Amino acid sequence: LILYFYKNQKEQKTKNNTMKIKSTIVMSIIVMASLSSCKSQKEVVEKTATDKTQVENTAIPNTLEIPYFKAIGVEPFWNLEISQKQVKFTTLENEKGVVLPIESAKIFEESTKTTYSTKDFMLILEAIPGGCNDGMSDLNYSHKVTVSLIDEATGEASENYGCGQFFADSKLSNTWILQTLRDKNVNSKDFGDQLPNLQIATETNSFTGFAGCNTIKGQLVPNSNDRIKLENIATTRMMCAPENKEQDFLNVLSKVGAYKFDGETLILLDATYVPVATFRKK
């Protein structure tokens, strides 16, 4: 009897151990399957995210070009835009338009005939300063524009007349503090106790500021990709100390013909591209 119970207990123990082993194996299989599923799910998510990123990166190519000159014509209706890289001419009949690439050295300026060409088309553009109205609205433009378009394949040519406007770089819109004047550093003692500044607003093509003794205002007149003039400069009439360099500053502003940026520094140039003043962004 003792041997029977001992044998039965041993068999039961062996059976329990076998069940534990089976249970452990089953649990391991479940855990491994779960981990595999999570990994697969993670890979799917990562792949989806990667694919989505790739789609988002390629869906909208970075080809946005901000025009510095726009023109419009009526009867027939046409539209022209010039950026640093291309000229685009469209009509009601050809909304896709004619696009001509621009050589890096070719800059369109007022009062000059500029020719752009490809193997298919030649476009000759001229913009003459003077008030211009498109005849369809109350909008006034700064230039009278002529666009001649020649189809090189057929020899067909068209003359298009309208109105146009140059636009200054929006990066000019800021408050700029004078740093140098004619290659010489300046300090507040040269202007009483405050450095001159220019507050430029390209949306209205205007500027205000402080000249060193008097406040100033005037018009910002863009006439090319990088050319501007500061015109109609007006000042208040306070008497200034003899040592104040306000008049030197005003003389420089009247000679501005172009500009460029060097990082956060604005460099004003004369008509021959010689630097006449530099400003730091406020």
C-alpha positions as CSV (number, residue, x, y, z in Angstrom):
1,L,0.0,0.0,0.0
2,I,2.8,2.4,0.9
3,L,4.5,1.6,-2.4
4,Y,1.2,2.2,-4.3
5,F,0.8,5.7,-2.7
6,Y,4.4,6.5,-3.3
7,K,4.2,5.4,-7.0
8,N,0.9,7.3,-7.4
9,Q,2.3,10.5,-5.9
10,K,5.4,10.2,-8.1
11,E,3.3,9.8,-11.2
12,Q,1.1,12.8,-10.2
13,K,4.2,14.9,-9.6
14,T,5.6,13.9,-13.0
15,K,2.2,14.8,-14.6
16,N,2.2,18.2,-12.9
17,N,5.7,18.9,-14.0
18,T,4.8,18.0,-17.6
19,M,1.8,20.3,-17.4
20,K,4.0,23.1,-16.1
21,I,6.5,22.6,-18.9
22,K,3.7,22.5,-21.5
23,S,2.2,25.7,-20.0
24,T,5.6,27.4,-20.0
25,I,6.1,26.5,-23.7
26,V,2.6,27.8,-24.6
27,M,3.2,31.0,-22.8
28,S,6.6,31.5,-24.5
29,I,5.0,30.9,-27.9
30,I,2.3,33.5,-27.0
31,V,4.9,36.1,-25.8
32,M,7.1,35.6,-28.9
33,A,4.1,35.9,-31.2
34,S,3.0,39.1,-29.3
35,L,6.5,40.6,-29.6
36,S,6.7,39.6,-33.3
37,S,3.3,41.3,-33.8
38,C,4.4,44.4,-32.0
39,K,7.6,44.5,-34.0
40,S,5.7,44.1,-37.3
41,Q,3.3,46.7,-36.2
42,K,6.1,49.1,-35.3
43,E,7.8,48.4,-38.7
44,V,4.5,49.2,-40.4
45,V,4.1,52.4,-38.5
46,E,7.7,53.4,-39.1
47,K,7.5,52.5,-42.8
48,T,4.2,54.4,-43.1
49,A,5.7,57.4,-41.3
50,T,8.7,57.2,-43.6
51,D,6.6,56.9,-46.7
52,K,4.4,59.7,-45.5
53,T,7.5,61.9,-44.9
54,Q,8.8,61.1,-48.4
55,V,5.4,61.9,-49.9
56,E,5.2,65.2,-48.0
57,N,8.8,66.1,-49.0
58,T,8.2,65.5,-52.7
59,A,4.6,66.5,-53.0
60,I,5.4,70.2,-53.0
61,P,8.8,70.9,-54.6
62,N,10.7,73.9,-53.3
63,T,10.5,75.9,-56.5
64,L,8.7,79.0,-55.1
65,E,10.1,82.1,-56.8
66,I,9.1,85.6,-55.6
67,P,8.8,88.0,-58.5
68,Y,10.5,91.3,-58.3
69,F,8.6,92.7,-61.3
70,K,5.0,92.1,-62.4
71,A,3.2,93.5,-65.4
72,I,-0.3,93.2,-66.8
73,G,-2.1,94.1,-70.1
74,V,-5.7,94.3,-71.3
75,E,-7.2,93.8,-74.7
76,P,-5.6,91.3,-75.1
77,F,-5.2,90.2,-71.5
78,W,-1.8,89.0,-70.5
79,N,0.4,88.7,-67.4
80,L,4.1,88.8,-66.9
81,E,6.3,88.0,-63.8
82,I,10.1,88.2,-63.5
83,S,12.0,86.5,-60.7
84,Q,15.7,85.9,-60.3
85,K,15.5,82.6,-62.2
86,Q,12.8,83.0,-64.8
87,V,10.4,85.1,-66.9
88,K,6.9,83.9,-67.2
89,F,4.4,85.3,-69.8
90,T,0.8,84.1,-69.8
91,T,-2.4,84.9,-71.7
92,L,-6.0,83.9,-71.5
93,E,-5.5,81.5,-74.4
94,N,-2.3,80.1,-72.8
95,E,-2.6,79.9,-69.0
96,K,0.4,77.6,-68.8
97,G,2.4,80.3,-70.4
98,V,5.8,80.7,-71.9
99,V,8.7,80.3,-69.3
100,L,12.2,81.5,-70.1
101,P,15.1,80.8,-67.8
102,I,17.4,83.7,-66.8
103,E,21.1,83.7,-66.8
104,S,22.5,84.6,-63.4
105,A,24.2,87.7,-64.7
106,K,21.2,89.1,-66.5
107,I,19.2,91.6,-64.4
108,F,16.2,93.4,-65.7
109,E,16.2,97.2,-65.1
110,E,14.0,100.1,-66.0
111,S,14.5,102.0,-69.2
112,T,16.5,99.2,-70.9
113,K,15.4,96.6,-73.5
114,T,16.2,93.2,-72.2
115,T,16.0,90.0,-74.3
116,Y,15.3,86.5,-73.0
117,S,15.4,83.6,-75.3
118,T,15.1,79.8,-75.7
119,K,15.2,77.7,-78.8
120,D,11.4,78.1,-79.1
121,F,10.8,81.7,-78.1
122,M,12.3,85.1,-77.8
123,L,10.9,87.7,-75.4
124,I,12.0,91.4,-75.5
125,L,10.9,93.5,-72.5
126,E,11.0,97.2,-71.8
127,A,9.7,99.2,-68.8
128,I,9.7,103.0,-68.9
129,P,9.1,104.9,-65.7
130,G,5.9,106.9,-65.6
131,G,2.4,106.7,-64.3
132,C,0.3,103.9,-65.9
133,N,-3.2,102.7,-65.4
134,D,-4.4,99.3,-66.7
135,G,-7.7,100.8,-67.8
136,M,-9.8,98.2,-65.9
137,S,-9.3,99.3,-62.3
138,D,-8.2,102.2,-60.1
139,L,-4.7,100.7,-59.7
140,N,-1.8,102.9,-60.7
141,Y,1.5,101.4,-61.7
142,S,5.0,102.9,-61.8
143,H,6.0,101.8,-65.3
144,K,4.7,101.5,-68.9
145,V,5.6,98.1,-70.3
146,T,6.1,96.7,-73.7
147,V,6.5,92.9,-74.2
148,S,7.4,91.6,-77.7
149,L,7.1,87.8,-78.0
150,I,8.4,85.9,-81.1
151,D,7.7,82.3,-81.9
152,E,11.0,81.0,-83.3
153,A,9.4,78.0,-85.1
154,T,6.7,80.0,-86.9
155,G,8.2,83.5,-86.9
156,E,4.9,84.8,-85.5
157,A,5.4,87.9,-83.4
158,S,3.1,89.9,-81.0
159,E,3.5,93.3,-79.4
160,N,1.9,93.6,-76.0
161,Y,1.4,96.9,-74.1
162,G,0.5,97.3,-70.4
163,C,1.6,98.5,-67.0
164,G,4.1,97.2,-64.5
165,Q,5.6,97.6,-61.1
166,F,8.9,96.6,-59.4
167,F,8.8,95.1,-55.9
168,A,11.5,95.4,-53.2
169,D,12.7,92.3,-51.3
170,S,10.5,91.8,-48.3
171,K,13.6,91.2,-46.2
172,L,14.1,95.0,-46.3
173,S,11.1,95.4,-44.1
174,N,12.6,96.0,-40.7
175,T,14.2,98.6,-38.5
176,W,17.9,99.2,-39.4
177,I,20.5,100.9,-37.2
178,L,23.4,102.7,-38.8
179,Q,26.8,101.0,-38.3
180,T,29.1,102.6,-40.8
181,L,29.0,105.7,-43.0
182,R,31.4,105.8,-46.1
183,D,33.4,102.9,-44.6
184,K,33.9,104.6,-41.2
185,N,32.4,103.3,-38.0
186,V,30.0,105.6,-36.3
187,N,28.8,105.9,-32.7
188,S,26.0,107.8,-30.9
189,K,28.3,110.7,-30.1
190,D,28.5,111.5,-33.8
191,F,24.7,112.1,-33.7
192,G,24.0,113.7,-30.3
193,D,23.3,110.5,-28.3
194,Q,21.3,108.3,-30.7
195,L,22.3,106.5,-33.8
196,P,20.3,107.1,-37.0
197,N,17.9,104.4,-38.1
198,L,15.6,103.5,-41.0
199,Q,12.3,101.8,-40.6
200,I,11.5,100.3,-44.0
201,A,8.1,99.0,-45.1
202,T,8.2,97.3,-48.5
203,E,4.4,96.7,-48.6
204,T,4.0,100.5,-49.0
205,N,7.4,101.2,-50.6
206,S,8.1,103.8,-47.9
207,F,10.5,104.5,-45.0
208,T,10.6,106.6,-41.8
209,G,13.4,107.0,-39.3
210,F,15.8,109.2,-37.4
211,A,18.7,111.0,-39.1
212,G,20.7,112.0,-36.0
213,C,18.8,115.1,-35.1
214,N,15.6,115.2,-37.1
215,T,13.0,112.5,-38.0
216,I,12.8,111.6,-41.7
217,K,10.4,109.9,-44.1
218,G,10.4,109.1,-47.8
219,Q,9.7,106.7,-50.6
220,L,11.5,103.5,-51.4
221,V,11.6,103.1,-55.2
222,P,12.7,99.7,-56.5
223,N,13.7,99.6,-60.2
224,S,15.5,96.3,-60.6
225,N,16.2,93.0,-58.8
226,D,18.7,94.7,-56.4
227,R,18.4,98.4,-57.3
228,I,16.5,100.9,-55.1
229,K,16.3,104.7,-54.7
230,L,15.4,106.6,-51.6
231,E,13.3,109.5,-52.9
232,N,11.2,112.4,-51.6
233,I,13.2,112.5,-48.4
234,A,11.6,114.9,-45.9
235,T,12.9,115.9,-42.4
236,T,11.7,117.9,-39.5
237,R,13.5,121.3,-39.0
238,M,15.2,121.2,-35.7
239,M,18.5,123.0,-35.3
240,C,21.4,120.5,-34.9
241,A,24.7,120.9,-33.2
242,P,27.6,121.7,-35.6
243,E,29.4,118.4,-34.9
244,N,26.3,116.4,-35.6
245,K,26.8,114.3,-38.8
246,E,23.1,114.2,-39.8
247,Q,23.8,116.0,-43.1
248,D,26.4,113.5,-44.0
249,F,23.9,110.7,-43.4
250,L,21.2,112.5,-45.5
251,N,23.7,113.1,-48.4
252,V,24.5,109.3,-48.4
253,L,20.8,108.4,-48.5
254,S,20.3,110.6,-51.6
255,K,23.0,108.7,-53.4
256,V,21.7,105.2,-52.7
257,G,21.2,103.2,-55.9
258,A,21.3,99.5,-54.8
259,Y,21.5,97.2,-51.8
260,K,22.6,93.8,-50.7
261,F,22.6,91.7,-47.6
262,D,25.5,90.1,-45.7
263,G,23.8,87.9,-43.1
264,E,21.9,90.2,-40.8
265,T,23.6,93.3,-42.2
266,L,22.0,95.6,-44.8
267,I,24.5,97.3,-47.1
268,L,23.4,100.3,-49.1
269,L,25.3,100.9,-52.3
270,D,25.6,103.8,-54.7
271,A,24.6,103.5,-58.4
272,T,28.0,101.9,-59.2
273,Y,27.6,99.3,-56.4
274,V,30.1,101.0,-54.1
275,P,29.1,100.6,-50.4
276,V,28.1,103.9,-48.8
277,A,26.5,102.7,-45.5
278,T,25.8,99.6,-43.5
279,F,23.1,98.8,-41.0
280,R,22.4,96.2,-38.4
281,K,18.9,94.7,-37.8
282,K,17.3,96.0,-34.7
